[in-house]
């Protein structure tokens, strides 16, 4: 189809990655009922899970003419990302940044606003409104694309059969289908010996809905989730200490030069760090929570006191009680489902995508896999270049990267050259008085092909997409340098300058 006619664009903005095929436009006449399978065996595809991978795959499959069912165990569609992950966290990151600017930065810009106070309930209400709008938007698109939604826990009972379970485990429905797609996502990884109550000891879910700003907050983990949520509460007034087992912040994949600059900037903002440190336990006391930590290098022990402890040591695939073993599908040692290049499991009619398979746990990676997988099921070509999947940390400044970092290229013995350009030398960043950060481009020493792009600075999450596009098409740094970019309105000019320096 040429496009999708939608009157509620603000509600559906998150769905921009869905590609449209066919001949006519979809009209937005909403129906007031929900379709349910009659189990007659005419279903082409059952998708288990309605997160970014699942709902995009289901809509794409329906657009390709497949009769599609999506099974979701939660009350709302959208999975972790839309309900308790990417979307609510970005709302809080954005609004807490505004609060911080109003409190600390407006006066430097000639804006006097008097005393600024925080209305946390209203901030939470704005976040919840965004979540509700986007999750209901998926439901709306399901109806328009004739995707059948079934509420319940999906469990595979055969190569071409899925049982839908009530919360008590009793069978609610059985769907016969030609193909099954597992898009069950991931869940918070627990930390042994620390019980999460989502009030004072919280996971990322609880950290999105705290009822008051903590005075003292300890983060277990200085990866993407910890630094994003830690930034939110630090801006709103909490004293935040991040405890990290590794020697650097930002998690796996980040370039070490960028990580070093990132940590320095966060320290300047007021966040404290305990690097090369592990948490050995935590206990509730009369004054709050005592966190016991130990240096990885020296073995020295220390106690940290806080009123809120955020456990953010990562996520693990959600692959339990799916009936995998009953159909002969084994999981790897990390609970992931092995798949081939077409996302098929060891059972040809059963596929898997997203967080429950190997690869980075990113919503956009799952979306691309969902689209490509169902295109393959419909007879199309299947291809994805994971080296061109970008990663973003939505702090301020943002951090983003795509492709190989310098450490990986050294380990692989690849000869490369580097171009770097600081935000402090960019006219747009100067006029915005927002100059922390740099752009780093790595290209092949012989061919000049871009091998990696690493950015820390305002708008890095937007800038990185030009690098991803360039890499997807095999561009050299000179190719990008020779594209005319607007000046000084675009921070993309930073990307161009960096490519120029990488070329010569």
C-alpha positions, 0 to 999 in steps of 0.5 A, spaced: 500 500 500 502 507 498 501 509 505 497 508 512 491 514 513 491 515 520 488 521 524 492 520 530 499 521 528 501 523 535 499 516 538 502 512 532 509 516 532 512 510 535 510 505 529 514 509 524 518 502 523 513 499 520 513 498 512 507 498 508 506 494 502 500 492 497 496 497 493 490 501 497 491 505 503 488 503 509 482 507 512 481 508 519 474 506 521 475 503 527 471 497 529 468 496 536 470 488 537 476 484 538 477 478 533 478 471 536 480 465 533 475 459 532 481 454 531 479 452 524 486 451 522 486 457 517 491 461 521 497 462 517 501 465 523 501 466 530 505 471 534 507 470 541 508 476 544 506 483 542 513 487 544 516 491 538 518 485 535 512 482 536 507 487 534 511 489 528 511 482 525 504 481 526 502 487 522 507 486 517 505 479 516 497 481 515 499 486 510 503 481 506 496 477 506 497 472 512 492 471 516 495 473 523 494 472 530 497 475 536 497 472 543 499 477 549 499 475 556 499 482 559 493 487 559 496 492 554 500 491 548 507 493 547 511 489 551 516 491 556 519 497 551 512 501 551 509 499 558 515 499 563 522 500 558 524 505 553 517 509 552 516 511 560 524 512 561 524 517 555 518 521 558 522 521 564 529 523 561 526 528 557 522 532 563 527 531 568 532 534 563 527 540 562 526 541 570 534 541 571 534 546 565 529 550 569 532 550 575 540 550 573 541 553 566 535 558 564 538 563 568 545 563 564 540 564 558 537 570 560 531 566 562 528 568 570 523 563 572 523 564 579 523 558 584 522 552 580 519 546 584 517 539 582 510 536 581 512 529 581 505 526 580 504 530 574 510 528 571 508 521 572 501 522 569 505 525 563 509 519 562 503 514 563 499 518 558 504 517 553 504 510 554 497 509 554 496 513 547 502 508 544 499 502 547 492 503 545 495 505 538 498 498 537 491 495 538 488 500 533 493 498 528 491 491 529 484 492 528 485 496 522 490 490 519 485 485 521 490 482 526 487 477 531 488 479 538 488 473 543 489 475 551 493 470 555 499 466 555 501 462 549 504 456 549 506 451 544 503 444 544 505 442 537 509 444 531 503 447 528 499 449 535 499 454 540 495 453 547 492 460 550 492 459 557 489 463 563 493 466 569 491 459 573 494 455 567 488 452 564 487 452 557 483 458 554 483 457 547 487 452 542 490 455 535 492 451 529 497 455 525 502 454 519 507 458 522 509 460 529 513 466 531 516 467 538 517 474 540 517 473 548 522 478 549 526 479 556 525 480 563 529 483 569 535 479 571 535 478 578 541 479 583 542 473 588 541 475 595 537 481 593 530 481 594 526 486 589 520 489 592 519 495 587 518 500 593 525 501 596 529 495 592 527 496 585 528 494 578 528 498 572 520 497 573 519 500 580 524 506 578 520 508 573 514 509 578 517 512 585 512 516 589 518 520 591 525 523 590 530 518 593 535 522 598 540 517 596 540 512 591 545 506 589 545 503 582 547 496 581 550 497 574 553 503 570 550 500 564 545 503 559 539 502 564 542 504 570 545 511 567 539 513 564 534 512 570 540 514 575 540 520 571 533 521 571 533 521 579 539 525 580 536 531 576 530 531 580 535 531 586 537 524 589 545 523 590 546 517 586 552 512 586 553 507 581 557 501 583 560 497 577 563 491 576 567 493 570 572 498 569 568 502 564 561 505 564 556 504 558 556 497 558 558 492 552 560 495 545 561 502 547 568 505 545 573 506 551 575 513 549 567 515 549 566 511 555 571 515 559 569 522 556 562 519 558 564 518 565 567 524 566 561 528 564 556 524 568 561 526 574 561 533 573 553 533 573 554 530 580 553 522 579 558 518 583 562 512 581 565 505 584 568 502 578 571 495 579 566 494 584 562 488 586 555 488 590 556 482 595 549 483 599 544 488 601 540 489 607 534 493 610 536 497 616 532 502 621 535 508 616 534 505 610 538 500 606 545 498 607 549 495 601 555 491 602 560 492 596 567 490 595 573 492 590 574 487 585 582 488 585 584 489 592 578 486 595 577 492 600 570 492 603 565 498 604 558 499 606 554 504 602 547 507 605 541 509 601 533 509 601 533 506 594 537 501 591 536 500 583 538 493 581 540 493 574 545 488 572 541 486 565 536 482 562 535 475 560 531 472 555 523 470 557 523 463 554 520 459 560 513 455 560 513 456 552 513 449 551 519 449 547 522 442 550 515 439 548 517 440 541 524 438 541 527 446 541 533 446 546 535 453 549 543 455 549 546 456 556 543 463 557 536 461 556 536 463 548 533 460 543 538 458 537 535 460 530 538 460 523 539 465 518 531 465 517 530 466 524 527 458 524 528 454 530 530 446 529 523 446 528 522 449 521 515 452 522 517 455 529 521 462 528 524 466 534 526 474 534 528 479 539 531 479 546 529 471 546 535 470 541 542 471 540 544 479 539 543 485 543 537 486 546 534 492 542 527 494 540 529 496 533 533 490 532 527 486 534 523 490 529 527 489 524 528 482 525 520 481 525 519 484 519 525 480 515 522 474 518 515 474 516 518 477 509 521 470 509 515 466 511 511 469 505 517 467 500 521 474 500 529 474 501 532 475 508 538 479 510 540 483 516 547 486 517 547 486 525 554 491 524 549 496 522 544 496 528 545 502 532 545 503 540 543 509 544 544 511 551 539 517 552 542 521 558 544 528 557 549 528 553 546 522 549 551 517 547 550 513 541 554 508 536 554 503 530 559 498 528 566 496 531 569 500 536 577 501 536 578 496 541 575 491 537 578 493 531 585 492 534 583 485 537 581 483 530 588 486 527 584 491 522 588 497 520 584 503 521 584 511 521 580 515 525 577 522 525 575 526 531 571 532 532 569 536 538 562 539 539 565 545 542 568 547 535 561 546 532 557 553 531 550 550 532 553 547 539 556 553 541 550 557 540 546 552 544 551 553 549 551 545 549 558 543 547 560 537 551 562 531 547 565 529 540 564 525 534 569 519 532 569 516 526 573 509 524 574 507 517 578 502 513 585 504 512 586 502 505 578 503 502 576 508 507 569 504 508 566 506 515 567 501 520 564 504 526 561 511 528 561 513 536 558 519 538 557 523 545 553 529 545 546 532 544 542 529 539 547 523 538 541 518 538 539 522 532 546 523 529 548 516 529 542 514 524 546 518 518 552 513 520 548 507 520 545 509 513 552 510 510 554 504 513 548 500 510 550 502 503 558 501 504 559 508 504 566 511 505 568 517 510 569 521 503 562 519 501 559 522 507 564 528 507 562 530 500 554 530 501 552 538 503 549 539 509 546 545 512 550 550 516 549 552 522 542 549 523 545 541 523 549 538 528 550 533 522 555 538 520 559 535 526 559 528 522 561 531 516 567 534 519 569 528 522 569 524 516 573 530 513 578 529 518 578 521 517 579 522 510 585 526 510 
